Amino acid sequence: MVSDDENPRRNLSRRAPGWAVVAALAFAGLSSAFMFTLVVPLQSELPILLDASREDTSWVVTITLLVAAVATPISGRLGDMYGKRRVILFLLLALIIGSLVAAVSHSIVGVIIGRGLQGITTGVIPLGIAVMRDVLPPARLGTAVAFMSATMGVGGAVGMPVAAFVAENYDWHALFWMSLALGVIGLAAIWSIVPEDTLLSPGRLDVLGALGLAVGLAGLLLYVSQGSAWGWGSPLSIGSVTLGVVALLAWGAYQLRTREPLVDLRVAARPAVLMTNLAAIGMGFALFGSNVSFPQLLELPAETGVGFGLTMMQAALCIMPSGLIMMLLSPLSGRLEKLFGPRPLFTIGSASIVVAYAFVLLWSSEVWHIVVANCIIGVGIAFSFAAMPMIIMRAVPSNETGVSNGLNALFRSVGTSSASAVMGGVLAAMSIPAGDVAIPTSAAFATCFWIAIAAAVVATVLTLFIPRSTPDAERAAIPPRG
């Protein structure tokens, strides 16, 4: 029999109250998610503020998404090997340094470098979920994971009006001083509250695998995010996507042959993990699609016949309730997951996204229509984001929790990056001149909503193919390494 002193889970739980560990990790997760919407209120003004072209300033957003996608699975593997707490501290330190670099910069180069460093911190959320699996008793795990997962949406939705208020009333550098303060508080909380890891998976970092994944993802995401500016059929765009595909194919072949891969593709290819990750693309698309389209619809001048003429702050406040709903539904999501399992919760969540976009297609003539649709999206994201990590953790060994949750976050990042590019491209292509600017038409927004519905429908169908099986049965199915 294992004594209390020999039981890592009990030992960790005894060192710090569970609620304090969850609160510290959730704060770090909120700060991490806030980085995605930190500069959203400034997007239209960045060319003037940084004295650069609109194409160049788009990198202030793109670089964060790109670095986040590349760094998240790598940080997950490092967490499994060297300690999740240690890696979370490093990620928060990167957030602090990146914020400082951007805060003291007056050129686009410094801001892009700072924003890239801020993107590294996205790995905090999947690592935090992995810490919870190690620290918390099973009875409390579902609710805690649901709360931590919700921070990905809550941080962006609640952070947007905060960023809008700062952008409207202070110098734009204040946004980065604020993010620096969040990073410092998060670092102190993790350092003082979250216990040291005892459940590690010793090994070596697959450096070649990390480089291959970085090159492959960079090629694909650059095509998705910059294809509209470069021209979808231009040599640069075609070269980028070709490089990405070839690099990822080579990376996959190498991962299957090496003894200690960055990502165990045998685990990642299992039906529960694979279907969850593919559906995660649709959920990431749905979440960021609303963040792109709804604020623009709310802020467009009312005299155009398309928008509602709200200020930046008013539009942000209309978006905020969805984030509050995600937070409030976290305890319910945890209870529903324990009662019915994560797969039905995932299906309900993704189906809710379909309902939300269908609603706004039918009714979008009043501000409250947009608010209601966004609240329904909040419900769908709350349930879906709570279900995904639980499905993943039931399907993978405990020593691969960090990298597996990181891979799931990567697929969500692919969805958010795609939404940013697709929605932005549609709105730009279906615009009409209005004075010195181009205004998206009502048909442009309708097209965006139809695309989001399609993504959510595909995600819903994929959830139906996620098998119901126990962790023991799934682990027994892992082919042995040759």
C-alpha positions as CSV (number, residue, x, y, z in Angstrom):
1,M,0.0,0.0,0.0
2,V,1.2,3.5,-0.8
3,S,1.5,5.8,2.1
4,D,0.3,9.4,2.1
5,D,4.0,10.6,1.9
6,E,4.6,8.4,-1.1
7,N,1.5,9.4,-2.9
8,P,2.4,12.4,-5.1
9,R,-1.2,13.6,-5.7
10,R,-2.0,13.7,-1.9
11,N,1.4,15.2,-1.1
12,L,0.9,18.0,-3.6
13,S,-2.6,18.7,-2.5
14,R,-1.6,18.9,1.2
15,R,1.1,21.6,0.4
16,A,-1.4,24.1,-1.0
17,P,-5.2,24.4,-0.9
18,G,-6.7,23.2,-4.1
19,W,-8.8,26.4,-4.6
20,A,-5.6,28.5,-4.3
21,V,-3.8,26.4,-6.9
22,V,-6.8,26.7,-9.3
23,A,-7.1,30.4,-8.7
24,A,-3.4,31.0,-9.4
25,L,-3.5,28.9,-12.6
26,A,-6.7,30.5,-13.7
27,F,-5.3,34.1,-13.3
28,A,-2.3,33.1,-15.3
29,G,-4.6,31.6,-18.0
30,L,-6.7,34.8,-18.1
31,S,-3.6,36.9,-18.5
32,S,-2.4,34.6,-21.3
33,A,-5.7,34.7,-23.2
34,F,-5.9,38.5,-22.8
35,M,-2.8,38.8,-25.1
36,F,-5.0,37.8,-28.1
37,T,-7.3,40.8,-27.8
38,L,-4.8,43.2,-26.2
39,V,-4.3,45.2,-29.3
40,V,-7.7,44.6,-31.0
41,P,-9.0,48.1,-30.1
42,L,-5.9,49.6,-31.7
43,Q,-5.9,47.7,-35.0
44,S,-7.3,50.5,-37.1
45,E,-5.0,53.1,-35.6
46,L,-1.7,51.1,-35.6
47,P,-0.6,52.4,-39.1
48,I,-0.7,55.9,-37.7
49,L,0.7,55.1,-34.2
50,L,3.6,53.1,-35.6
51,D,4.2,55.0,-38.8
52,A,3.9,51.9,-40.9
53,S,1.7,50.4,-43.6
54,R,-1.4,48.4,-42.7
55,E,0.2,45.3,-44.2
56,D,3.2,45.7,-41.8
57,T,1.1,46.5,-38.8
58,S,-1.0,43.3,-39.3
59,W,2.1,41.5,-38.0
60,V,1.4,42.9,-34.6
61,V,-1.6,40.5,-34.4
62,T,-0.2,37.7,-36.7
63,I,3.1,37.2,-34.9
64,T,1.2,36.5,-31.6
65,L,-1.0,33.8,-33.2
66,L,2.0,32.3,-35.1
67,V,4.3,32.1,-32.1
68,A,1.4,30.7,-29.9
69,A,0.7,27.9,-32.3
70,V,4.4,26.9,-32.5
71,A,5.3,27.3,-28.9
72,T,2.3,25.6,-27.2
73,P,3.0,21.9,-28.0
74,I,6.7,22.5,-27.4
75,S,6.1,24.0,-24.0
76,G,3.7,21.1,-23.2
77,R,6.5,18.6,-23.9
78,L,9.0,20.6,-21.9
79,G,6.4,20.7,-19.0
80,D,6.1,16.9,-19.1
81,M,9.9,16.5,-19.0
82,Y,11.1,19.2,-16.7
83,G,8.1,20.2,-14.7
84,K,4.9,22.1,-15.6
85,R,5.2,24.7,-12.9
86,R,8.8,25.5,-14.0
87,V,7.7,25.9,-17.7
88,I,4.7,28.1,-16.7
89,L,7.0,30.4,-14.8
90,F,9.3,30.6,-17.9
91,L,6.3,31.4,-20.1
92,L,5.1,34.2,-17.7
93,L,8.7,35.6,-17.7
94,A,8.5,35.7,-21.5
95,L,5.2,37.6,-21.2
96,I,6.9,40.1,-18.8
97,I,9.9,40.6,-21.1
98,G,7.7,40.9,-24.2
99,S,5.5,43.4,-22.6
100,L,8.5,45.5,-21.5
101,V,10.0,45.4,-24.9
102,A,6.7,46.6,-26.5
103,A,6.1,49.2,-23.8
104,V,9.3,51.0,-24.4
105,S,9.2,50.7,-28.2
106,H,8.1,53.4,-30.6
107,S,8.8,51.4,-33.8
108,I,6.9,48.5,-35.3
109,V,9.9,46.2,-35.0
110,G,10.0,46.5,-31.2
111,V,6.3,46.0,-30.9
112,I,6.3,42.9,-33.1
113,I,9.2,41.4,-31.1
114,G,7.3,42.1,-27.9
115,R,4.1,40.7,-29.2
116,G,5.9,37.6,-30.4
117,L,7.2,37.0,-26.8
118,Q,3.7,37.6,-25.5
119,G,2.5,34.8,-27.8
120,I,4.7,32.3,-26.1
121,T,2.6,32.5,-22.9
122,T,-0.4,30.8,-24.6
123,G,1.0,27.4,-23.3
124,V,0.0,28.4,-19.8
125,I,-3.5,27.2,-20.2
126,P,-2.9,23.6,-21.4
127,L,0.0,23.3,-18.9
128,G,-2.3,24.6,-16.1
129,I,-4.8,21.9,-17.0
130,A,-2.1,19.3,-16.8
131,V,-1.0,20.6,-13.3
132,M,-4.6,20.2,-12.2
133,R,-4.6,16.6,-13.2
134,D,-1.5,16.0,-11.1
135,V,-2.7,18.0,-8.1
136,L,-6.4,17.7,-7.7
137,P,-8.5,14.7,-6.6
138,P,-10.7,13.3,-9.4
139,A,-13.9,14.5,-7.8
140,R,-12.8,18.1,-8.2
141,L,-10.9,17.8,-11.5
142,G,-13.8,18.3,-13.9
143,T,-15.0,21.6,-12.5
144,A,-11.4,23.0,-12.2
145,V,-10.5,22.0,-15.7
146,A,-13.8,23.6,-17.0
147,F,-12.9,26.8,-15.2
148,M,-9.3,26.8,-16.6
149,S,-10.5,26.0,-20.1
150,A,-13.0,28.9,-19.9
151,T,-10.2,31.3,-19.3
152,M,-9.3,31.1,-23.0
153,G,-12.5,32.7,-23.9
154,V,-13.0,34.8,-20.8
155,G,-9.6,36.5,-21.0
156,G,-10.3,37.7,-24.5
157,A,-14.0,38.8,-24.0
158,V,-13.5,40.5,-20.6
159,G,-10.2,41.9,-21.5
160,M,-11.5,43.6,-24.6
161,P,-13.4,46.4,-22.8
162,V,-10.4,46.9,-20.5
163,A,-8.1,47.3,-23.5
164,A,-10.6,49.6,-25.2
165,F,-10.8,51.8,-22.1
166,V,-7.1,52.1,-21.8
167,A,-6.7,52.7,-25.5
168,E,-9.3,55.5,-25.5
169,N,-8.0,57.3,-22.4
170,Y,-4.3,56.7,-22.2
171,D,-1.2,56.4,-24.4
172,W,-1.2,53.1,-26.3
173,H,2.0,52.0,-24.4
174,A,-0.2,51.7,-21.3
175,L,-1.6,48.5,-22.7
176,F,1.8,46.9,-22.5
177,W,2.5,48.2,-19.1
178,M,-0.8,46.7,-18.0
179,S,0.1,43.3,-19.5
180,L,3.5,43.5,-17.8
181,A,1.8,44.0,-14.4
182,L,-0.5,41.0,-15.1
183,G,2.6,38.9,-15.9
184,V,4.3,39.9,-12.7
185,I,1.2,39.1,-10.6
186,G,0.8,35.8,-12.3
187,L,4.4,34.9,-11.9
188,A,4.3,35.7,-8.2
189,A,1.1,33.7,-7.7
190,I,2.4,30.6,-9.5
191,W,5.8,30.8,-7.7
192,S,4.2,31.1,-4.2
193,I,1.2,28.8,-4.5
194,V,1.5,26.1,-7.2
195,P,3.6,23.2,-5.8
196,E,6.7,21.7,-7.5
197,D,6.1,18.8,-9.9
198,T,6.8,15.2,-8.8
199,L,5.1,13.5,-11.8
200,L,7.7,13.9,-14.5
201,S,8.5,12.1,-17.8
202,P,12.3,12.2,-18.1
203,G,13.8,12.3,-21.5
204,R,15.3,14.6,-24.1
205,L,13.8,17.4,-26.1
206,D,13.3,16.4,-29.7
207,V,15.0,19.5,-31.0
208,L,14.8,18.4,-34.7
209,G,11.1,17.6,-34.2
210,A,10.5,21.0,-32.6
211,L,12.2,22.8,-35.5
212,G,10.3,20.7,-38.1
213,L,7.0,21.5,-36.4
214,A,7.9,25.2,-36.2
215,V,8.7,25.4,-39.9
216,G,5.6,23.5,-41.0
217,L,3.2,25.5,-38.8
218,A,4.9,28.8,-39.8
219,G,4.4,28.0,-43.5
220,L,0.7,27.1,-43.1
221,L,-0.2,29.9,-40.8
222,L,1.6,32.5,-42.8
223,Y,-0.4,31.4,-45.8
224,V,-3.6,31.6,-43.8
225,S,-2.9,34.9,-42.1
226,Q,-1.0,36.8,-44.9
227,G,-2.4,35.2,-48.0
228,S,-5.0,38.0,-48.5
229,A,-2.3,40.6,-48.3
230,W,0.2,38.7,-50.5
231,G,-2.4,37.4,-52.9
232,W,-3.6,33.8,-52.5
233,G,-2.1,32.7,-55.7
234,S,1.1,34.7,-55.5
235,P,4.5,32.8,-55.6
236,L,5.1,33.9,-51.9
237,S,1.8,32.4,-50.8
238,I,2.2,29.2,-52.8
239,G,5.7,28.8,-51.6
240,S,4.7,29.3,-48.0
241,V,1.9,26.8,-48.0
242,T,4.0,24.3,-50.0
243,L,6.9,24.6,-47.5
244,G,4.4,24.1,-44.6
245,V,2.9,21.0,-46.1
246,V,6.2,19.4,-47.0
247,A,7.8,20.2,-43.7
248,L,4.8,18.8,-41.7
249,L,4.8,15.5,-43.8
250,A,8.5,15.1,-43.2
251,W,8.0,16.0,-39.5
252,G,5.3,13.3,-39.2
253,A,7.5,10.6,-40.7
254,Y,10.4,11.6,-38.4
255,Q,8.1,11.6,-35.3
256,L,7.0,8.0,-36.1
257,R,10.7,6.8,-36.3
258,T,12.4,8.6,-33.5
259,R,12.5,7.0,-30.0
260,E,11.6,10.1,-28.0
261,P,9.4,12.3,-30.3
262,L,8.1,15.8,-29.5
263,V,4.5,14.5,-30.1
264,D,3.7,10.8,-30.0
265,L,1.6,10.6,-33.2
266,R,0.4,7.1,-32.2
267,V,-1.4,8.7,-29.3
268,A,-2.4,11.7,-31.3
269,A,-3.9,9.5,-34.0
270,R,-6.2,7.6,-31.7
271,P,-9.9,8.3,-32.5
272,A,-10.8,10.1,-29.3
273,V,-7.7,12.5,-29.5
274,L,-7.8,12.9,-33.3
275,M,-11.6,13.7,-33.6
276,T,-11.4,16.1,-30.6
277,N,-8.5,18.0,-32.1
278,L,-10.1,18.2,-35.5
279,A,-13.3,19.5,-33.9
280,A,-11.2,22.0,-31.9
281,I,-10.3,23.8,-35.2
282,G,-14.0,24.5,-35.7
283,M,-14.5,25.7,-32.2
284,G,-11.5,28.0,-32.4
285,F,-12.8,29.4,-35.7
286,A,-16.2,30.0,-34.1
287,L,-14.8,31.8,-31.1
288,F,-12.4,34.1,-33.0
289,G,-14.9,34.6,-35.9
290,S,-17.2,36.3,-33.5
291,N,-14.4,38.4,-32.1
292,V,-13.6,39.6,-35.7
293,S,-17.0,40.2,-37.1
294,F,-19.2,41.3,-34.2
295,P,-17.1,44.3,-33.1
296,Q,-16.9,45.6,-36.7
297,L,-20.6,45.2,-37.2
298,L,-21.3,47.1,-34.0
299,E,-18.8,49.9,-34.7
300,L,-19.7,50.6,-38.3
301,P,-21.5,53.9,-38.8
302,A,-25.3,53.6,-38.6
303,E,-25.7,55.8,-41.7
304,T,-24.2,53.0,-43.8
305,G,-27.2,50.9,-43.2
306,V,-25.0,48.0,-42.0
307,G,-23.6,48.9,-38.6
308,F,-24.9,50.4,-35.3
309,G,-22.4,53.3,-34.8
310,L,-21.2,52.2,-31.4
311,T,-18.0,53.4,-29.9
312,M,-15.1,51.1,-29.3
313,M,-15.9,50.9,-25.6
314,Q,-19.6,50.3,-26.2
315,A,-18.9,47.5,-28.7
316,A,-16.5,45.9,-26.3
317,L,-19.1,45.9,-23.5
318,C,-21.5,44.2,-25.9
319,I,-18.9,41.4,-26.4
320,M,-18.1,41.0,-22.7
321,P,-21.2,39.1,-21.5
322,S,-20.1,36.0,-23.4
323,G,-17.0,35.9,-21.4
324,L,-18.9,36.2,-18.1
325,I,-21.2,33.4,-19.2
326,M,-18.2,31.2,-19.9
327,M,-17.0,31.8,-16.3
328,L,-20.3,31.4,-14.7
329,L,-21.0,28.1,-16.5
330,S,-17.7,26.5,-15.5
331,P,-19.1,24.8,-12.4
332,L,-22.1,23.6,-14.3
333,S,-19.9,22.3,-17.1
334,G,-17.9,20.3,-14.5
335,R,-21.0,18.8,-13.0
336,L,-22.5,17.9,-16.4
337,E,-19.2,16.3,-17.4
338,K,-19.3,14.1,-14.4
339,L,-22.9,13.1,-14.9
340,F,-22.9,12.5,-18.7
341,G,-19.3,12.4,-19.8
342,P,-17.4,15.0,-21.9
343,R,-18.5,13.8,-25.3
344,P,-22.2,14.8,-25.0
345,L,-21.1,18.1,-23.5
346,F,-18.9,18.7,-26.5
347,T,-21.7,18.0,-28.9
348,I,-24.1,20.3,-27.1
349,G,-21.5,23.0,-27.1
350,S,-20.7,22.8,-30.8
351,A,-24.4,22.6,-31.7
352,S,-25.0,25.8,-29.6
353,I,-22.5,27.6,-31.9
354,V,-24.6,26.6,-34.9
355,V,-27.7,28.0,-33.2
356,A,-25.9,31.3,-32.3
357,Y,-24.8,32.0,-35.9
358,A,-28.2,30.9,-37.3
359,F,-29.8,33.3,-34.8
360,V,-27.7,36.3,-36.0
361,L,-28.4,35.4,-39.6
362,L,-32.1,35.7,-39.0
363,W,-32.1,38.6,-36.5
364,S,-29.3,41.2,-36.7
365,S,-31.3,44.5,-36.9
366,E,-30.8,45.5,-33.3
367,V,-27.8,45.6,-30.9
368,W,-29.4,43.2,-28.5
369,H,-29.6,40.6,-31.3
370,I,-25.8,40.6,-31.5
371,V,-25.5,40.5,-27.7
372,V,-27.8,37.5,-27.6
373,A,-26.0,35.6,-30.3
374,N,-22.7,36.3,-28.6
375,C,-24.0,35.0,-25.3
376,I,-25.1,31.8,-27.0
377,I,-21.6,31.5,-28.4
378,G,-20.4,31.9,-24.8
379,V,-22.5,28.9,-23.7
380,G,-21.2,26.8,-26.6
381,I,-17.6,27.7,-26.0
382,A,-18.0,27.1,-22.2
383,F,-19.2,23.5,-22.7
384,S,-16.9,22.7,-25.6
385,F,-13.7,24.0,-24.0
386,A,-14.6,22.2,-20.8
387,A,-15.1,18.9,-22.6
388,M,-12.0,18.9,-24.9
389,P,-9.3,18.6,-22.2
390,M,-11.3,16.0,-20.3
391,I,-11.6,13.9,-23.5
392,I,-7.9,14.3,-24.1
393,M,-6.9,13.4,-20.5
394,R,-9.0,10.3,-20.6
395,A,-7.3,9.1,-23.7
396,V,-3.6,9.7,-23.0
397,P,-1.1,8.5,-20.3
398,S,-0.5,11.0,-17.4
399,N,3.1,11.5,-18.6
400,E,1.9,13.0,-21.9
401,T,-0.9,15.3,-20.5
402,G,1.1,18.5,-21.1
403,V,2.0,17.9,-24.7
404,S,-1.4,16.4,-25.6
405,N,-3.3,19.4,-24.2
406,G,-0.7,21.6,-25.9
407,L,-1.5,19.9,-29.2
408,N,-5.2,20.4,-28.6
409,A,-4.5,24.1,-28.0
410,L,-2.5,24.1,-31.2
411,F,-5.5,23.0,-33.2
412,R,-7.6,25.7,-31.6
413,S,-5.0,28.2,-32.6
414,V,-5.2,27.0,-36.2
415,G,-8.9,27.7,-36.0
416,T,-8.5,31.2,-34.5
417,S,-5.8,32.0,-37.1
418,S,-8.0,30.8,-39.9
419,A,-10.9,32.8,-38.6
420,S,-8.9,36.0,-38.5
421,A,-7.7,35.5,-42.1
422,V,-11.0,34.2,-43.6
423,M,-13.3,36.7,-41.9
424,G,-11.0,39.6,-42.6
425,G,-10.6,38.5,-46.2
426,V,-14.3,38.2,-46.8
427,L,-15.1,41.6,-45.1
428,A,-12.4,43.3,-47.2
429,A,-13.4,41.7,-50.5
430,M,-17.1,42.4,-50.1
431,S,-16.8,46.1,-49.3
432,I,-18.1,49.3,-50.9
433,P,-16.5,52.7,-50.9
434,A,-17.8,55.2,-48.4
435,G,-15.8,58.4,-48.6
436,D,-12.1,57.6,-47.9
437,V,-12.8,54.2,-46.5
438,A,-14.3,50.8,-47.6
439,I,-17.3,49.6,-45.7
440,P,-18.2,45.9,-45.6
441,T,-21.7,45.2,-46.9
442,S,-24.4,43.3,-45.1
443,A,-23.8,40.4,-47.5
444,A,-20.2,40.3,-46.3
445,F,-21.3,39.7,-42.7
446,A,-23.9,37.2,-43.8
447,T,-21.2,35.3,-45.7
448,C,-19.0,35.3,-42.6
449,F,-21.8,33.9,-40.5
450,W,-22.5,31.1,-43.0
451,I,-18.9,30.1,-43.0
452,A,-18.9,30.0,-39.2
453,I,-22.0,27.9,-39.3
454,A,-20.3,25.4,-41.6
455,A,-17.3,25.2,-39.3
456,A,-19.5,24.6,-36.3
457,V,-21.6,22.0,-38.1
458,V,-18.4,20.1,-39.1
459,A,-17.2,20.3,-35.5
460,T,-20.6,18.9,-34.2
461,V,-20.5,16.0,-36.6
462,L,-16.9,15.2,-35.6
463,T,-17.9,15.1,-31.9
464,L,-20.4,12.2,-32.8
465,F,-17.4,10.1,-33.9
466,I,-15.5,10.5,-30.6
467,P,-15.7,7.0,-29.1
468,R,-16.8,6.2,-25.6
469,S,-14.0,4.3,-24.0
470,T,-12.2,4.0,-20.7
471,P,-8.6,5.3,-20.3
472,D,-7.4,1.7,-19.6
473,A,-8.9,0.4,-22.8
474,E,-7.5,3.3,-24.8
475,R,-4.0,2.9,-23.4
476,A,-4.0,-0.8,-24.1
477,A,-4.5,0.1,-27.7
478,I,-1.3,2.0,-28.1
479,P,1.0,0.1,-30.4
480,P,4.4,-0.7,-28.8
481,R,7.4,1.2,-30.2
482,G,9.7,-0.8,-32.3
